Amino acid sequence: MKNIFIKVIIITFVFISLIAFWRTPVSLALMNSESYINWMDSLNFGGEETSSSTNYQLQDTAGEIGTGEISSTNYAGLIGFRQAEADPKMTFAISDTSVDFGTLSTSSVSSDSITITSTTNAVDGYVTTIYETENLKTGGSADIDDVADGTVTAGSEEYGIRTSGTDGQMNGADTAITVSPQAVASHASWINGSVVTITFKAAISSLTSAGAYAHNVTLISTGRF
């Protein structure tokens, strides 16, 4: 029996913001000086702080124009009253916390998969990393070599992972898990329900030592607020 046990760490950031419960509609003109120009003001005529039911709570604003996300290499901005006030949120879910390869064989590649799902309203999205504390090994000194050529192949002693899904960062090749964190999933802006599949793969050769192999890997998901 070959088992991998997965520990999950979720890093979130909590901020407290003071918001106004009512703002009188005001029409503003173009503002400028020698140093700046404000091309567009925000014009509002309504909104609620307390729209809610058993399953949701909503803060809304009516009448805004020119809102949305703007960004470049050096900055990111959320334009609009509600966007500026949104409470930071990050959720992360994993389908299983263990991976079981069963009995390895020289004639085939053994694999097992998990899915990770991330949701965040962070301006710069999120990143999920993975790392190991030691190689996939027995209780003694025998271990299974990390994949080095991009493909775990039957008959060769190799172990690694590959991702699939839009936000997967190891979609193109089987990749070794290392003691240094590596990105397995990432998205550059807010996202609702980003799903990435991580497939663990292992193969052995005729020279691989018999035994029960296992190790621990850690997933850390971080919202980039």
C-alpha positions as CSV (number, residue, x, y, z in Angstrom):
1,M,0.0,0.0,0.0
2,K,1.4,3.4,-1.0
3,N,-0.2,6.4,0.7
4,I,0.3,10.1,0.5
5,F,-1.1,12.2,3.3
6,I,-2.0,15.8,2.5
7,K,-2.0,18.7,4.9
8,V,-3.9,21.9,3.9
9,I,-3.1,25.4,5.1
10,I,-5.4,28.3,4.1
11,I,-4.1,31.8,4.4
12,T,-6.7,34.5,4.5
13,F,-6.5,38.2,5.4
14,V,-9.3,39.9,7.4
15,F,-9.8,43.7,7.2
16,I,-12.4,45.9,9.0
17,S,-13.8,48.8,7.0
18,L,-16.1,51.6,8.0
19,I,-18.8,52.2,5.5
20,A,-21.5,54.9,5.2
21,F,-25.1,53.8,5.4
22,W,-26.4,56.6,3.3
23,R,-24.9,59.1,0.9
24,T,-26.7,62.0,-0.7
25,P,-26.5,61.9,-4.5
26,V,-24.1,64.6,-5.7
27,S,-23.2,65.6,-9.2
28,L,-19.5,66.5,-9.6
29,A,-17.6,68.2,-12.4
30,L,-14.2,67.2,-13.9
31,M,-11.5,67.8,-11.3
32,N,-7.9,68.7,-12.4
33,S,-4.8,70.5,-11.4
34,E,-1.2,70.8,-12.7
35,S,-0.5,67.3,-11.2
36,Y,-3.6,65.2,-12.1
37,I,-6.9,64.9,-14.0
38,N,-9.9,63.0,-12.6
39,W,-11.6,62.0,-15.8
40,M,-14.8,60.6,-14.3
41,D,-16.7,61.0,-11.0
42,S,-19.1,58.5,-9.5
43,L,-22.7,59.4,-9.8
44,N,-25.1,57.4,-7.5
45,F,-28.8,57.6,-6.7
46,G,-29.5,54.5,-4.5
47,G,-28.4,51.4,-2.7
48,E,-28.9,49.2,0.3
49,E,-26.7,47.9,3.1
50,T,-29.0,45.2,4.4
51,S,-30.4,43.2,1.5
52,S,-30.4,39.6,2.8
53,S,-32.1,36.3,3.2
54,T,-31.3,33.0,4.9
55,N,-28.8,32.2,2.2
56,Y,-27.2,35.5,1.2
57,Q,-26.4,39.1,2.2
58,L,-26.0,41.8,-0.4
59,Q,-24.6,45.4,-0.4
60,D,-25.6,47.2,-3.6
61,T,-25.3,50.6,-5.3
62,A,-27.4,51.9,-8.1
63,G,-26.4,54.4,-10.8
64,E,-22.6,54.1,-11.0
65,I,-20.8,54.4,-14.3
66,G,-17.2,54.0,-15.2
67,T,-16.6,51.2,-12.6
68,G,-14.5,48.1,-12.8
69,E,-10.9,46.9,-12.5
70,I,-7.9,48.7,-13.9
71,S,-4.4,47.5,-13.7
72,S,-0.8,47.6,-15.0
73,T,2.5,46.1,-14.1
74,N,2.8,48.5,-11.2
75,Y,-0.7,49.0,-9.8
76,A,-4.2,47.6,-9.6
77,G,-7.4,49.5,-8.9
78,L,-11.0,48.8,-8.2
79,I,-13.1,51.7,-9.3
80,G,-16.5,52.2,-7.7
81,F,-18.1,52.6,-4.3
82,R,-18.9,48.9,-3.5
83,Q,-15.7,47.5,-5.1
84,A,-13.6,49.6,-2.8
85,E,-15.5,48.4,0.2
86,A,-15.7,44.6,-0.5
87,D,-14.6,42.5,2.5
88,P,-11.6,40.3,1.6
89,K,-12.6,36.7,1.2
90,M,-10.8,33.5,0.4
91,T,-12.1,29.9,0.4
92,F,-10.2,26.7,-0.4
93,A,-11.5,23.2,-0.6
94,I,-9.8,19.8,-1.3
95,S,-11.6,16.7,-2.5
96,D,-9.5,14.3,-0.4
97,T,-6.6,14.4,2.0
98,S,-5.0,11.1,1.0
99,V,-3.8,9.5,-2.2
100,D,-3.6,5.7,-2.6
101,F,-1.6,4.1,-5.4
102,G,-2.5,0.5,-4.4
103,T,0.2,-2.1,-5.4
104,L,2.8,-0.7,-7.8
105,S,3.8,-2.7,-10.9
106,T,6.7,-2.6,-13.4
107,S,4.2,-2.9,-16.2
108,S,2.1,0.2,-15.6
109,V,2.0,3.7,-14.1
110,S,-0.1,4.0,-10.9
111,S,-2.0,7.2,-10.3
112,D,-4.6,8.9,-8.1
113,S,-6.1,12.4,-8.2
114,I,-7.5,15.1,-6.0
115,T,-9.2,18.3,-6.9
116,I,-8.7,21.7,-5.3
117,T,-11.3,24.5,-5.5
118,S,-10.5,28.2,-4.8
119,T,-12.7,31.2,-4.6
120,T,-11.5,34.8,-3.8
121,N,-12.4,38.4,-4.4
122,A,-8.7,39.4,-4.0
123,V,-7.7,41.9,-6.7
124,D,-4.6,39.9,-7.7
125,G,-6.3,36.5,-7.3
126,Y,-4.7,33.6,-5.5
127,V,-1.8,31.1,-5.6
128,T,-1.7,27.5,-4.3
129,T,1.6,25.9,-3.6
130,I,2.7,22.4,-2.8
131,Y,5.8,21.0,-1.1
132,E,7.0,17.7,0.6
133,T,9.0,17.1,3.8
134,E,10.8,14.1,2.3
135,N,10.7,11.8,-0.7
136,L,8.1,9.0,-1.2
137,K,9.9,6.3,0.8
138,T,9.7,3.3,3.1
139,G,10.3,3.3,6.8
140,G,13.9,2.6,6.0
141,S,16.2,4.3,3.5
142,A,14.5,3.2,0.2
143,D,12.7,5.8,-1.8
144,I,11.2,6.3,-5.3
145,D,13.2,8.7,-7.5
146,D,11.6,12.0,-8.5
147,V,10.6,12.2,-12.2
148,A,13.2,14.2,-14.1
149,D,12.3,13.9,-17.8
150,G,8.7,15.3,-17.7
151,T,6.9,11.9,-17.9
152,V,6.4,9.1,-15.3
153,T,7.0,6.0,-17.4
154,A,6.1,2.3,-16.7
155,G,9.2,0.3,-15.9
156,S,11.2,3.2,-14.6
157,E,11.4,4.3,-11.0
158,E,9.7,7.7,-11.1
159,Y,7.3,9.7,-9.0
160,G,5.6,13.1,-9.7
161,I,2.5,15.1,-10.2
162,R,0.7,16.8,-13.1
163,T,-2.2,19.4,-13.0
164,S,-5.1,19.9,-15.3
165,G,-7.6,22.8,-15.4
166,T,-7.4,26.4,-16.6
167,D,-5.5,27.6,-13.5
168,G,-3.2,24.6,-13.3
169,Q,0.5,25.5,-13.3
170,M,1.9,22.0,-14.1
171,N,-0.3,21.1,-17.0
172,G,2.4,20.4,-19.5
173,A,4.6,17.8,-17.7
174,D,4.9,15.4,-14.8
175,T,6.8,17.4,-12.2
176,A,8.7,16.4,-9.1
177,I,7.4,17.5,-5.7
178,T,10.3,19.3,-3.8
179,V,10.9,20.6,-0.3
180,S,10.6,24.1,-1.7
181,P,7.0,25.3,-2.4
182,Q,6.0,25.3,-6.0
183,A,2.8,26.8,-7.6
184,V,0.3,24.2,-8.6
185,A,-2.6,26.6,-9.2
186,S,-2.8,30.3,-9.7
187,H,-5.2,33.0,-11.0
188,A,-4.4,36.7,-11.5
189,S,-7.7,38.3,-10.5
190,W,-10.8,37.5,-8.5
191,I,-12.3,34.1,-9.3
192,N,-15.4,32.0,-8.3
193,G,-14.8,28.3,-8.1
194,S,-11.4,27.8,-9.8
195,V,-11.1,24.0,-10.0
196,V,-7.7,22.3,-10.6
197,T,-7.0,18.6,-10.6
198,I,-3.7,17.3,-9.2
199,T,-2.8,13.8,-10.4
200,F,-0.1,11.9,-8.5
201,K,1.8,9.3,-10.5
202,A,4.3,6.6,-9.5
203,A,6.1,3.8,-11.4
204,I,8.8,1.3,-10.3
205,S,11.5,-0.7,-12.0
206,S,12.7,-4.2,-11.4
207,L,15.3,-2.8,-9.0
208,T,12.9,-0.9,-6.8
209,S,13.0,-2.2,-3.2
210,A,9.9,-3.9,-2.0
211,G,8.0,-2.2,0.9
212,A,5.2,0.3,1.8
213,Y,6.0,3.8,0.6
214,A,4.5,7.0,2.0
215,H,5.2,10.6,2.6
216,N,3.4,13.9,3.5
217,V,2.8,16.8,1.2
218,T,1.4,20.3,2.1
219,L,-0.8,22.5,0.1
220,I,-0.9,26.3,1.0
221,S,-3.5,28.5,-0.7
222,T,-3.0,32.3,-0.4
223,G,-5.2,35.2,-1.5
224,R,-3.3,38.0,-3.0
225,F,-5.1,41.1,-1.6
